[in-house]
């Protein structure tokens, strides 16, 4: 009798999560034909289909829902055993699965990734980007090791450890030609012109709270999928927005927008690393947190020395 493999269970769980064979294959770093063949073999072993194939994806059959629920538990146990064994050395034997939210990843990764590789040369990182709720869900499912978020995780499921990193103040972004004087009180921002990210982004919720937007205001405002899209609209005078200071190095570099400080008390977000409390790698994760804090605070001494050397060479 054929036995179900752990790999097949992982593939089935991935297809169930993504609702699509192609996206599941991408998440599993395999080709779609290879993943599809494994699912077909698995269904033959089970003697029943796990998925209904639809025009735009797949959905679980009743049997498939039961199978995936048990498979998820089996994967978590298998991963826990691997982690237990590797945890005796204090270093994971596989790349750490590291998730970041989209309003952090493109702005902080270029700073921290080289520093992580330098400080933790024996540890690999499999980096992914997703919204806060999805990252927290993946942490609790055991499919993610740690996440960098900017809000407090909702309660429920396994306990999570939250390691604060640093605060990220907000600024007001307008078109270059708009006359705005002095630090801007949040109460004086025209709520009818505020541009927001679409639902599911914690930055959207933080902006709504900071500016005291009503449901009707938030519903009628333009909702974008990325900060870069919002900045393009702001640059062309189509509205204003609150930007985290972390994003300014990239989004305001060309001078296409004008940045204004907010009057005290202003608004800010708290960045934090989050992981399952039961992990054997807590010491490693705290090292990661320390590297991120140091990278955000300024260049490493070696990097600064190299920069100064290049500057001196160019002036001689």
Buried (B, 14 or more C-beta within 10 A) or exposed (E): EEEBEEEBBBBBBBBBBBBBBBBBBBBBEBEBEEBBEBBEBBBEBBEEBBBEEEEEBBEBBEBBEEBBEEBBEBBBEBBBEEBEEBBEEEBBEEEBBBBBBBBBBBBBBEBBBEBBEEBBEEBBBEBBBBBBBBBBBBBBBBBBBBBBBBBBBEEEEEEBBEBEBEEBBBBBBBBEEBEBEEEBEBEEBEBEBBBBBEEBBBBBBBBBEBBEBEEEBBEEBBBBEBBEBBBBBBBEEEBBBBBBBBBBEBBBEEEBBBBBBBBEEBBBBBBBBBBBEEBBBBEBBBBBBEBBBBBBEEBBEEBEEEEEEEEEEEEE
